[in-house]
Amino acid sequence: MSNLYICNTSTDTISKINLVDFKEEKQISLRLKSQNKIGPHGICLYEDKLLIANSFGNSLSIVSIIEEEEVENYFIGMHCNDVEVYEHNAYIICGELNNIIVFNLMMKKIIEEIPCGSYPHSIDISKYTALAVVANMHSDSITIFDCLNCENVYQIAVSEYPTKAVFSEDGQYIFVCESKLGLKSCGSLRIIDINSLKTVAKIKLGNSPVDICTSQEYCYISNFGDGTISVLDINKLKVIKKIRVGGMPRGIMVHEKYVYAGDNYNNLLVQVDIEKGNKKVISIGGEPTGMTLI
């Protein structure tokens, strides 16, 4: 069974969505051991657990998928925005520290800090190359480094307010979401060749594009400012479709024939049939952001 797990930032919960029936089966609370705001923001899978970066709690939550509850919590640093795993290390970005914190999941401790740009907002790691990429919102840059030795750190300038950077399925390209949040111009998708570290294309998107997910042939981008999803053909390097979902779509995920977008304004999850355009919506927790599929 396919389940989508979604961070609800303002209600401190993780929604478990059954994608077969398209219904919310459970909301996992992260406030059982704390009275303070948690702010789950980024999420990824590690073995039989979920790792959650908490932007208000400045911590890493570890949630058991089987028990459906938080089993561990560790202080990491100020404003944890996102998390990814390579081998047994969690790489957590701290927006107010301008660092990537490396937390060893077996030793249960921080083992390294890697500098990046100003206000890092997302991280992605390629399973093929062991390279990581971080989008730095306030320094208009991305940071690339090698997870095998945490060396070979590169800073590459991009356009205003990059919110997300991810690798292509084969690890040979980086897609950067240049949101231009708060500016009058539309955002764009920058495509960077990982070997040359040069830009090979820059494609205009909608108003304030903030999140990306990819398949082998297509790239899906949520446009936070105009309530749409841009569908980009990777081979043709052009937007072939724009899907209207309404609200303020933020987190985005594609599975089989559907694309899923979290409406950050209306606290909804929207399911869209990519070919037919048919939509379904369900209510979930407050301010849905990061997503992972299991």
C-alpha positions as protocol buffer text, in pm:
chain_id: "A"
residue {
  index: 1
  type: MET
  ca { x: 0 y: 0 z: 0 }
}
residue {
  index: 2
  type: SER
  ca { x: 127 y: 348 z: -89 }
}
residue {
  index: 3
  type: ASN
  ca { x: 116 y: 611 z: 182 }
}
residue {
  index: 4
  type: LEU
  ca { x: 204 y: 979 z: 164 }
}
residue {
  index: 5
  type: TYR
  ca { x: 335 y: 1142 z: 482 }
}
residue {
  index: 6
  type: ILE
  ca { x: 298 y: 1521 z: 505 }
}
residue {
  index: 7
  type: CYS
  ca { x: 438 y: 1776 z: 753 }
}
residue {
  index: 8
  type: ASN
  ca { x: 167 y: 2005 z: 892 }
}
residue {
  index: 9
  type: THR
  ca { x: 379 y: 2295 z: 1013 }
}
residue {
  index: 10
  type: SER
  ca { x: 124 y: 2499 z: 1208 }
}
residue {
  index: 11
  type: THR
  ca { x: -51 y: 2207 z: 1381 }
}
residue {
  index: 12
  type: ASP
  ca { x: 264 y: 2006 z: 1470 }
}
residue {
  index: 13
  type: THR
  ca { x: 139 y: 1686 z: 1311 }
}
residue {
  index: 14
  type: ILE
  ca { x: 228 y: 1442 z: 1034 }
}
residue {
  index: 15
  type: SER
  ca { x: -62 y: 1335 z: 811 }
}
residue {
  index: 16
  type: LYS
  ca { x: -63 y: 976 z: 689 }
}
residue {
  index: 17
  type: ILE
  ca { x: -252 y: 959 z: 358 }
}
residue {
  index: 18
  type: ASN
  ca { x: -371 y: 631 z: 210 }
}
residue {
  index: 19
  type: LEU
  ca { x: -328 y: 697 z: -163 }
}
residue {
  index: 20
  type: VAL
  ca { x: -534 y: 395 z: -271 }
}
residue {
  index: 21
  type: ASP
  ca { x: -848 y: 531 z: -104 }
}
residue {
  index: 22
  type: PHE
  ca { x: -721 y: 892 z: -98 }
}
residue {
  index: 23
  type: LYS
  ca { x: -805 y: 954 z: 265 }
}
residue {
  index: 24
  type: GLU
  ca { x: -622 y: 1068 z: 575 }
}
residue {
  index: 25
  type: GLU
  ca { x: -580 y: 764 z: 798 }
}
residue {
  index: 26
  type: LYS
  ca { x: -403 y: 931 z: 1089 }
}
residue {
  index: 27
  type: GLN
  ca { x: -243 y: 1249 z: 1218 }
}
residue {
  index: 28
  type: ILE
  ca { x: 69 y: 1173 z: 1418 }
}
residue {
  index: 29
  type: SER
  ca { x: 125 y: 1438 z: 1686 }
}
residue {
  index: 30
  type: LEU
  ca { x: 478 y: 1564 z: 1757 }
}
residue {
  index: 31
  type: ARG
  ca { x: 373 y: 1755 z: 2071 }
}
residue {
  index: 32
  type: LEU
  ca { x: 316 y: 1461 z: 2305 }
}
residue {
  index: 33
  type: LYS
  ca { x: 643 y: 1528 z: 2488 }
}
residue {
  index: 34
  type: SER
  ca { x: 651 y: 1906 z: 2451 }
}
residue {
  index: 35
  type: GLN
  ca { x: 418 y: 2202 z: 2506 }
}
residue {
  index: 36
  type: ASN
  ca { x: 618 y: 2423 z: 2271 }
}
residue {
  index: 37
  type: LYS
  ca { x: 560 y: 2471 z: 1899 }
}
residue {
  index: 38
  type: ILE
  ca { x: 740 y: 2214 z: 1685 }
}
residue {
  index: 39
  type: GLY
  ca { x: 684 y: 2326 z: 1326 }
}
residue {
  index: 40
  type: PRO
  ca { x: 758 y: 2011 z: 1121 }
}
residue {
  index: 41
  type: HIS
  ca { x: 887 y: 2131 z: 786 }
}
residue {
  index: 42
  type: GLY
  ca { x: 1101 y: 1870 z: 607 }
}
residue {
  index: 43
  type: ILE
  ca { x: 1066 y: 1490 z: 605 }
}
residue {
  index: 44
  type: CYS
  ca { x: 1243 y: 1182 z: 469 }
}
residue {
  index: 45
  type: LEU
  ca { x: 1254 y: 805 z: 514 }
}
residue {
  index: 46
  type: TYR
  ca { x: 1523 y: 616 z: 709 }
}
residue {
  index: 47
  type: GLU
  ca { x: 1481 y: 239 z: 737 }
}
residue {
  index: 48
  type: ASP
  ca { x: 1142 y: 190 z: 911 }
}
residue {
  index: 49
  type: LYS
  ca { x: 1131 y: 544 z: 1047 }
}
residue {
  index: 50
  type: LEU
  ca { x: 1048 y: 896 z: 939 }
}
residue {
  index: 51
  type: LEU
  ca { x: 1297 y: 1177 z: 1003 }
}
residue {
  index: 52
  type: ILE
  ca { x: 1140 y: 1520 z: 1047 }
}
residue {
  index: 53
  type: ALA
  ca { x: 1320 y: 1857 z: 1055 }
}
residue {
  index: 54
  type: ASN
  ca { x: 1135 y: 2090 z: 1295 }
}
residue {
  index: 55
  type: SER
  ca { x: 1169 y: 2460 z: 1217 }
}
residue {
  index: 56
  type: PHE
  ca { x: 1022 y: 2594 z: 1544 }
}
residue {
  index: 57
  type: GLY
  ca { x: 1149 y: 2319 z: 1774 }
}
residue {
  index: 58
  type: ASN
  ca { x: 1501 y: 2338 z: 1625 }
}
residue {
  index: 59
  type: SER
  ca { x: 1510 y: 1961 z: 1640 }
}
residue {
  index: 60
  type: LEU
  ca { x: 1505 y: 1629 z: 1459 }
}
residue {
  index: 61
  type: SER
  ca { x: 1205 y: 1405 z: 1531 }
}
residue {
  index: 62
  type: ILE
  ca { x: 1227 y: 1032 z: 1465 }
}
residue {
  index: 63
  type: VAL
  ca { x: 886 y: 871 z: 1410 }
}
residue {
  index: 64
  type: SER
  ca { x: 828 y: 496 z: 1399 }
}
residue {
  index: 65
  type: ILE
  ca { x: 623 y: 404 z: 1092 }
}
residue {
  index: 66
  type: ILE
  ca { x: 506 y: 83 z: 1261 }
}
residue {
  index: 67
  type: GLU
  ca { x: 411 y: 240 z: 1596 }
}
residue {
  index: 68
  type: GLU
  ca { x: 294 y: 562 z: 1431 }
}
residue {
  index: 69
  type: GLU
  ca { x: 440 y: 783 z: 1700 }
}
residue {
  index: 70
  type: GLU
  ca { x: 750 y: 988 z: 1777 }
}
residue {
  index: 71
  type: VAL
  ca { x: 1011 y: 768 z: 1945 }
}
residue {
  index: 72
  type: GLU
  ca { x: 1312 y: 1003 z: 1961 }
}
residue {
  index: 73
  type: ASN
  ca { x: 1385 y: 1375 z: 1945 }
}
residue {
  index: 74
  type: TYR
  ca { x: 1720 y: 1554 z: 1928 }
}
residue {
  index: 75
  type: PHE
  ca { x: 1813 y: 1922 z: 1944 }
}
residue {
  index: 76
  type: ILE
  ca { x: 2001 y: 2012 z: 1624 }
}
residue {
  index: 77
  type: GLY
  ca { x: 2018 y: 2390 z: 1576 }
}
residue {
  index: 78
  type: MET
  ca { x: 1815 y: 2698 z: 1499 }
}
residue {
  index: 79
  type: HIS
  ca { x: 1537 y: 2668 z: 1241 }
}
residue {
  index: 80
  type: CYS
  ca { x: 1570 y: 2319 z: 1091 }
}
residue {
  index: 81
  type: ASN
  ca { x: 1417 y: 2343 z: 744 }
}
residue {
  index: 82
  type: ASP
  ca { x: 1485 y: 2009 z: 576 }
}
residue {
  index: 83
  type: VAL
  ca { x: 1654 y: 1670 z: 615 }
}
residue {
  index: 84
  type: GLU
  ca { x: 1793 y: 1397 z: 390 }
}
residue {
  index: 85
  type: VAL
  ca { x: 1982 y: 1075 z: 465 }
}
residue {
  index: 86
  type: TYR
  ca { x: 2295 y: 919 z: 317 }
}
residue {
  index: 87
  type: GLU
  ca { x: 2395 y: 583 z: 464 }
}
residue {
  index: 88
  type: HIS
  ca { x: 2350 y: 633 z: 842 }
}
residue {
  index: 89
  type: ASN
  ca { x: 2393 y: 1009 z: 849 }
}
residue {
  index: 90
  type: ALA
  ca { x: 2111 y: 1262 z: 853 }
}
residue {
  index: 91
  type: TYR
  ca { x: 2195 y: 1593 z: 684 }
}
residue {
  index: 92
  type: ILE
  ca { x: 1982 y: 1866 z: 841 }
}
residue {
  index: 93
  type: ILE
  ca { x: 1986 y: 2227 z: 722 }
}
residue {
  index: 94
  type: CYS
  ca { x: 1954 y: 2504 z: 980 }
}
residue {
  index: 95
  type: GLY
  ca { x: 1817 y: 2825 z: 832 }
}
residue {
  index: 96
  type: GLU
  ca { x: 1949 y: 3056 z: 1104 }
}
residue {
  index: 97
  type: LEU
  ca { x: 2292 y: 2894 z: 1135 }
}
residue {
  index: 98
  type: ASN
  ca { x: 2373 y: 2880 z: 761 }
}
residue {
  index: 99
  type: ASN
  ca { x: 2504 y: 2529 z: 817 }
}
residue {
  index: 100
  type: ILE
  ca { x: 2430 y: 2169 z: 729 }
}
residue {
  index: 101
  type: ILE
  ca { x: 2439 y: 1964 z: 1048 }
}
residue {
  index: 102
  type: VAL
  ca { x: 2549 y: 1600 z: 1005 }
}
residue {
  index: 103
  type: PHE
  ca { x: 2381 y: 1379 z: 1266 }
}
residue {
  index: 104
  type: ASN
  ca { x: 2490 y: 1016 z: 1290 }
}
residue {
  index: 105
  type: LEU
  ca { x: 2181 y: 802 z: 1342 }
}
residue {
  index: 106
  type: MET
  ca { x: 2370 y: 511 z: 1494 }
}
residue {
  index: 107
  type: MET
  ca { x: 2580 y: 709 z: 1741 }
}
residue {
  index: 108
  type: LYS
  ca { x: 2290 y: 953 z: 1803 }
}
residue {
  index: 109
  type: LYS
  ca { x: 2509 y: 1261 z: 1790 }
}
residue {
  index: 110
  type: ILE
  ca { x: 2623 y: 1549 z: 1570 }
}
residue {
  index: 111
  type: ILE
  ca { x: 2950 y: 1459 z: 1399 }
}
residue {
  index: 112
  type: GLU
  ca { x: 3009 y: 1751 z: 1161 }
}
residue {
  index: 113
  type: GLU
  ca { x: 2893 y: 2094 z: 1044 }
}
residue {
  index: 114
  type: ILE
  ca { x: 2924 y: 2200 z: 681 }
}
residue {
  index: 115
  type: PRO
  ca { x: 2895 y: 2569 z: 589 }
}
residue {
  index: 116
  type: CYS
  ca { x: 2653 y: 2674 z: 315 }
}
residue {
  index: 117
  type: GLY
  ca { x: 2491 y: 2997 z: 197 }
}
residue {
  index: 118
  type: SER
  ca { x: 2250 y: 3227 z: 378 }
}
residue {
  index: 119
  type: TYR
  ca { x: 1920 y: 3080 z: 499 }
}
residue {
  index: 120
  type: PRO
  ca { x: 1929 y: 2730 z: 349 }
}
residue {
  index: 121
  type: HIS
  ca { x: 1578 y: 2608 z: 271 }
}
residue {
  index: 122
  type: SER
  ca { x: 1606 y: 2261 z: 111 }
}
residue {
  index: 123
  type: ILE
  ca { x: 1846 y: 1971 z: 66 }
}
residue {
  index: 124
  type: ASP
  ca { x: 1855 y: 1679 z: -179 }
}
residue {
  index: 125
  type: ILE
  ca { x: 2103 y: 1392 z: -211 }
}
residue {
  index: 126
  type: SER
  ca { x: 2168 y: 1187 z: -527 }
}
residue {
  index: 127
  type: LYS
  ca { x: 2180 y: 811 z: -462 }
}
residue {
  index: 128
  type: TYR
  ca { x: 2398 y: 772 z: -774 }
}
residue {
  index: 129
  type: THR
  ca { x: 2672 y: 1023 z: -705 }
}
residue {
  index: 130
  type: ALA
  ca { x: 2651 y: 1077 z: -324 }
}
residue {
  index: 131
  type: LEU
  ca { x: 2640 y: 1450 z: -395 }
}
residue {
  index: 132
  type: ALA
  ca { x: 2415 y: 1682 z: -197 }
}
residue {
  index: 133
  type: VAL
  ca { x: 2265 y: 2013 z: -308 }
}
residue {
  index: 134
  type: VAL
  ca { x: 2126 y: 2287 z: -84 }
}
residue {
  index: 135
  type: ALA
  ca { x: 1914 y: 2586 z: -192 }
}
residue {
  index: 136
  type: ASN
  ca { x: 2014 y: 2905 z: -7 }
}
residue {
  index: 137
  type: MET
  ca { x: 1726 y: 3154 z: -17 }
}
residue {
  index: 138
  type: HIS
  ca { x: 1892 y: 3472 z: 107 }
}
residue {
  index: 139
  type: SER
  ca { x: 2226 y: 3443 z: -72 }
}
residue {
  index: 140
  type: ASP
  ca { x: 2070 y: 3350 z: -409 }
}
residue {
  index: 141
  type: SER
  ca { x: 2290 y: 3044 z: -439 }
}
residue {
  index: 142
  type: ILE
  ca { x: 2311 y: 2668 z: -416 }
}
residue {
  index: 143
  type: THR
  ca { x: 2572 y: 2468 z: -225 }
}
residue {
  index: 144
  type: ILE
  ca { x: 2700 y: 2134 z: -359 }
}
residue {
  index: 145
  type: PHE
  ca { x: 2912 y: 1893 z: -154 }
}
residue {
  index: 146
  type: ASP
  ca { x: 3023 y: 1529 z: -146 }
}
residue {
  index: 147
  type: CYS
  ca { x: 2860 y: 1320 z: 129 }
}
residue {
  index: 148
  type: LEU
  ca { x: 3143 y: 1066 z: 120 }
}
residue {
  index: 149
  type: ASN
  ca { x: 3392 y: 1308 z: 272 }
}
residue {
  index: 150
  type: CYS
  ca { x: 3200 y: 1636 z: 316 }
}
residue {
  index: 151
  type: GLU
  ca { x: 3460 y: 1804 z: 100 }
}
residue {
  index: 152
  type: ASN
  ca { x: 3454 y: 1957 z: -249 }
}
residue {
  index: 153
  type: VAL
  ca { x: 3207 y: 2225 z: -140 }
}
residue {
  index: 154
  type: TYR
  ca { x: 3092 y: 2449 z: -425 }
}
residue {
  index: 155
  type: GLN
  ca { x: 2879 y: 2764 z: -414 }
}
residue {
  index: 156
  type: ILE
  ca { x: 2695 y: 2851 z: -736 }
}
residue {
  index: 157
  type: ALA
  ca { x: 2507 y: 3176 z: -789 }
}
residue {
  index: 158
  type: VAL
  ca { x: 2146 y: 3153 z: -912 }
}
residue {
  index: 159
  type: SER
  ca { x: 1852 y: 3395 z: -936 }
}
residue {
  index: 160
  type: GLU
  ca { x: 1652 y: 3544 z: -649 }
}
residue {
  index: 161
  type: TYR
  ca { x: 1521 y: 3337 z: -359 }
}
residue {
  index: 162
  type: PRO
  ca { x: 1586 y: 2975 z: -457 }
}
residue {
  index: 163
  type: THR
  ca { x: 1355 y: 2760 z: -245 }
}
residue {
  index: 164
  type: LYS
  ca { x: 1427 y: 2412 z: -377 }
}
residue {
  index: 165
  type: ALA
  ca { x: 1707 y: 2231 z: -560 }
}
residue {
  index: 166
  type: VAL
  ca { x: 1686 y: 1864 z: -658 }
}
residue {
  index: 167
  type: PHE
  ca { x: 1882 y: 1618 z: -871 }
}
residue {
  index: 168
  type: SER
  ca { x: 1745 y: 1459 z: -1186 }
}
residue {
  index: 169
  type: GLU
  ca { x: 1661 y: 1089 z: -1166 }
}
residue {
  index: 170
  type: ASP
  ca { x: 2004 y: 995 z: -1308 }
}
residue {
  index: 171
  type: GLY
  ca { x: 2194 y: 1244 z: -1092 }
}
residue {
  index: 172
  type: GLN
  ca { x: 2342 y: 1428 z: -1390 }
}
residue {
  index: 173
  type: TYR
  ca { x: 2149 y: 1754 z: -1356 }
}
residue {
  index: 174
  type: ILE
  ca { x: 2028 y: 1985 z: -1082 }
}
residue {
  index: 175
  type: PHE
  ca { x: 1689 y: 2157 z: -1107 }
}
residue {
  index: 176
  type: VAL
  ca { x: 1674 y: 2482 z: -911 }
}
residue {
  index: 177
  type: CYS
  ca { x: 1345 y: 2651 z: -825 }
}
residue {
  index: 178
  type: GLU
  ca { x: 1414 y: 3026 z: -843 }
}
residue {
  index: 179
  type: SER
  ca { x: 1104 y: 3157 z: -667 }
}
residue {
  index: 180
  type: LYS
  ca { x: 1157 y: 3535 z: -679 }
}
residue {
  index: 181
  type: LEU
  ca { x: 923 y: 3552 z: -379 }
}
residue {
  index: 182
  type: GLY
  ca { x: 782 y: 3901 z: -326 }
}
residue {
  index: 183
  type: LEU
  ca { x: 902 y: 4028 z: -664 }
}
residue {
  index: 184
  type: LYS
  ca { x: 679 y: 4125 z: -952 }
}
residue {
  index: 185
  type: SER
  ca { x: 840 y: 3894 z: -1208 }
}
residue {
  index: 186
  type: CYS
  ca { x: 760 y: 3524 z: -1248 }
}
residue {
  index: 187
  type: GLY
  ca { x: 994 y: 3262 z: -1114 }
}
residue {
  index: 188
  type: SER
  ca { x: 1200 y: 3018 z: -1316 }
}
residue {
  index: 189
  type: LEU
  ca { x: 1356 y: 2673 z: -1324 }
}
residue {
  index: 190
  type: ARG
  ca { x: 1733 y: 2665 z: -1373 }
}
residue {
  index: 191
  type: ILE
  ca { x: 1893 y: 2342 z: -1497 }
}
residue {
  index: 192
  type: ILE
  ca { x: 2261 y: 2289 z: -1411 }
}
residue {
  index: 193
  type: ASP
  ca { x: 2491 y: 2021 z: -1554 }
}
residue {
  index: 194
  type: ILE
  ca { x: 2656 y: 1845 z: -1260 }
}
residue {
  index: 195
  type: ASN
  ca { x: 2982 y: 1779 z: -1449 }
}
residue {
  index: 196
  type: SER
  ca { x: 3048 y: 2131 z: -1573 }
}
residue {
  index: 197
  type: LEU
  ca { x: 2844 y: 2310 z: -1302 }
}
residue {
  index: 198
  type: LYS
  ca { x: 2715 y: 2532 z: -1583 }
}
residue {
  index: 199
  type: THR
  ca { x: 2357 y: 2635 z: -1655 }
}
residue {
  index: 200
  type: VAL
  ca { x: 2218 y: 2453 z: -1958 }
}
residue {
  index: 201
  type: ALA
  ca { x: 1866 y: 2598 z: -1951 }
}
residue {
  index: 202
  type: LYS
  ca { x: 1644 y: 2846 z: -1768 }
}
residue {
  index: 203
  type: ILE
  ca { x: 1269 y: 2810 z: -1809 }
}
residue {
  index: 204
  type: LYS
  ca { x: 1005 y: 3064 z: -1706 }
}
residue {
  index: 205
  type: LEU
  ca { x: 744 y: 2936 z: -1460 }
}
residue {
  index: 206
  type: GLY
  ca { x: 448 y: 3082 z: -1269 }
}
residue {
  index: 207
  type: ASN
  ca { x: 425 y: 3318 z: -973 }
}
residue {
  index: 208
  type: SER
  ca { x: 652 y: 3215 z: -684 }
}
residue {
  index: 209
  type: PRO
  ca { x: 746 y: 2855 z: -771 }
}
residue {
  index: 210
  type: VAL
  ca { x: 854 y: 2690 z: -445 }
}
residue {
  index: 211
  type: ASP
  ca { x: 874 y: 2311 z: -475 }
}
residue {
  index: 212
  type: ILE
  ca { x: 976 y: 2049 z: -732 }
}
residue {
  index: 213
  type: CYS
  ca { x: 938 y: 1677 z: -787 }
}
residue {
  index: 214
  type: THR
  ca { x: 1064 y: 1481 z: -1084 }
}
residue {
  index: 215
  type: SER
  ca { x: 1012 y: 1164 z: -1284 }
}
residue {
  index: 216
  type: GLN
  ca { x: 1234 y: 1038 z: -1565 }
}
residue {
  index: 217
  type: GLU
  ca { x: 1060 y: 1252 z: -1827 }
}
residue {
  index: 218
  type: TYR
  ca { x: 885 y: 1531 z: -1642 }
}
residue {
  index: 219
  type: CYS
  ca { x: 935 y: 1790 z: -1372 }
}
residue {
  index: 220
  type: TYR
  ca { x: 644 y: 1916 z: -1163 }
}
residue {
  index: 221
  type: ILE
  ca { x: 665 y: 2257 z: -993 }
}
residue {
  index: 222
  type: SER
  ca { x: 418 y: 2413 z: -749 }
}
residue {
  index: 223
  type: ASN
  ca { x: 357 y: 2785 z: -808 }
}
residue {
  index: 224
  type: PHE
  ca { x: 271 y: 2919 z: -464 }
}
residue {
  index: 225
  type: GLY
  ca { x: 161 y: 3263 z: -582 }
}
residue {
  index: 226
  type: ASP
  ca { x: -91 y: 3172 z: -852 }
}
residue {
  index: 227
  type: GLY
  ca { x: -233 y: 2835 z: -743 }
}
residue {
  index: 228
  type: THR
  ca { x: -95 y: 2630 z: -1031 }
}
residue {
  index: 229
  type: ILE
  ca { x: 139 y: 2340 z: -1108 }
}
residue {
  index: 230
  type: SER
  ca { x: 377 y: 2369 z: -1403 }
}
residue {
  index: 231
  type: VAL
  ca { x: 455 y: 2045 z: -1590 }
}
residue {
  index: 232
  type: LEU
  ca { x: 789 y: 2058 z: -1768 }
}
residue {
  index: 233
  type: ASP
  ca { x: 907 y: 1812 z: -2033 }
}
residue {
  index: 234
  type: ILE
  ca { x: 1271 y: 1749 z: -1939 }
}
residue {
  index: 235
  type: ASN
  ca { x: 1376 y: 1635 z: -2287 }
}
residue {
  index: 236
  type: LYS
  ca { x: 1211 y: 1927 z: -2465 }
}
residue {
  index: 237
  type: LEU
  ca { x: 1306 y: 2178 z: -2191 }
}
residue {
  index: 238
  type: LYS
  ca { x: 968 y: 2344 z: -2206 }
}
residue {
  index: 239
  type: VAL
  ca { x: 653 y: 2376 z: -1997 }
}
residue {
  index: 240
  type: ILE
  ca { x: 387 y: 2164 z: -2168 }
}
residue {
  index: 241
  type: LYS
  ca { x: 102 y: 2213 z: -1923 }
}
residue {
  index: 242
  type: LYS
  ca { x: -12 y: 2431 z: -1636 }
}
residue {
  index: 243
  type: ILE
  ca { x: -262 y: 2273 z: -1396 }
}
residue {
  index: 244
  type: ARG
  ca { x: -480 y: 2498 z: -1179 }
}
residue {
  index: 245
  type: VAL
  ca { x: -525 y: 2363 z: -827 }
}
residue {
  index: 246
  type: GLY
  ca { x: -618 y: 2684 z: -642 }
}
residue {
  index: 247
  type: GLY
  ca { x: -506 y: 2812 z: -305 }
}
residue {
  index: 248
  type: MET
  ca { x: -133 y: 2825 z: -234 }
}
residue {
  index: 249
  type: PRO
  ca { x: 27 y: 2494 z: -341 }
}
residue {
  index: 250
  type: ARG
  ca { x: 353 y: 2426 z: -164 }
}
residue {
  index: 251
  type: GLY
  ca { x: 474 y: 2068 z: -110 }
}
residue {
  index: 252
  type: ILE
  ca { x: 437 y: 1850 z: -420 }
}
residue {
  index: 253
  type: MET
  ca { x: 472 y: 1479 z: -500 }
}
residue {
  index: 254
  type: VAL
  ca { x: 401 y: 1261 z: -806 }
}
residue {
  index: 255
  type: HIS
  ca { x: 288 y: 898 z: -787 }
}
residue {
  index: 256
  type: GLU
  ca { x: 163 y: 687 z: -1076 }
}
residue {
  index: 257
  type: LYS
  ca { x: -86 y: 898 z: -1276 }
}
residue {
  index: 258
  type: TYR
  ca { x: -144 y: 1158 z: -1006 }
}
residue {
  index: 259
  type: VAL
  ca { x: 30 y: 1466 z: -876 }
}
residue {
  index: 260
  type: TYR
  ca { x: -35 y: 1568 z: -515 }
}
residue {
  index: 261
  type: ALA
  ca { x: -4 y: 1924 z: -386 }
}
residue {
  index: 262
  type: GLY
  ca { x: -47 y: 2056 z: -33 }
}
residue {
  index: 263
  type: ASP
  ca { x: -256 y: 2374 z: -28 }
}
residue {
  index: 264
  type: ASN
  ca { x: -75 y: 2576 z: 238 }
}
residue {
  index: 265
  type: TYR
  ca { x: -354 y: 2834 z: 264 }
}
residue {
  index: 266
  type: ASN
  ca { x: -665 y: 2615 z: 284 }
}
residue {
  index: 267
  type: ASN
  ca { x: -502 y: 2319 z: 465 }
}
residue {
  index: 268
  type: LEU
  ca { x: -595 y: 2075 z: 191 }
}
residue {
  index: 269
  type: LEU
  ca { x: -429 y: 1798 z: -7 }
}
residue {
  index: 270
  type: VAL
  ca { x: -515 y: 1814 z: -376 }
}
residue {
  index: 271
  type: GLN
  ca { x: -497 y: 1507 z: -601 }
}
residue {
  index: 272
  type: VAL
  ca { x: -484 y: 1578 z: -975 }
}
residue {
  index: 273
  type: ASP
  ca { x: -504 y: 1327 z: -1259 }
}
residue {
  index: 274
  type: ILE
  ca { x: -214 y: 1448 z: -1473 }
}
residue {
  index: 275
  type: GLU
  ca { x: -366 y: 1349 z: -1809 }
}
residue {
  index: 276
  type: LYS
  ca { x: -735 y: 1420 z: -1748 }
}
residue {
  index: 277
  type: GLY
  ca { x: -703 y: 1709 z: -1504 }
}
residue {
  index: 278
  type: ASN
  ca { x: -966 y: 1568 z: -1266 }
}
residue {
  index: 279
  type: LYS
  ca { x: -921 y: 1688 z: -907 }
}
residue {
  index: 280
  type: LYS
  ca { x: -1005 y: 1560 z: -560 }
}
residue {
  index: 281
  type: VAL
  ca { x: -934 y: 1732 z: -229 }
}
residue {
  index: 282
  type: ILE
  ca { x: -927 y: 1626 z: 135 }
}
residue {
  index: 283
  type: SER
  ca { x: -868 y: 1827 z: 453 }
}
residue {
  index: 284
  type: ILE
  ca { x: -545 y: 1765 z: 642 }
}
residue {
  index: 285
  type: GLY
  ca { x: -346 y: 1953 z: 907 }
}
residue {
  index: 286
  type: GLY
  ca { x: -241 y: 2318 z: 908 }
}
residue {
  index: 287
  type: GLU
  ca { x: 10 y: 2454 z: 653 }
}
residue {
  index: 288
  type: PRO
  ca { x: 113 y: 2131 z: 475 }
}
residue {
  index: 289
  type: THR
  ca { x: 476 y: 2152 z: 359 }
}
residue {
  index: 290
  type: GLY
  ca { x: 726 y: 1868 z: 322 }
}
residue {
  index: 291
  type: MET
  ca { x: 617 y: 1529 z: 186 }
}
residue {
  index: 292
  type: THR
  ca { x: 757 y: 1179 z: 147 }
}
residue {
  index: 293
  type: LEU
  ca { x: 614 y: 871 z: -20 }
}
residue {
  index: 294
  type: ILE
  ca { x: 638 y: 519 z: 123 }
}
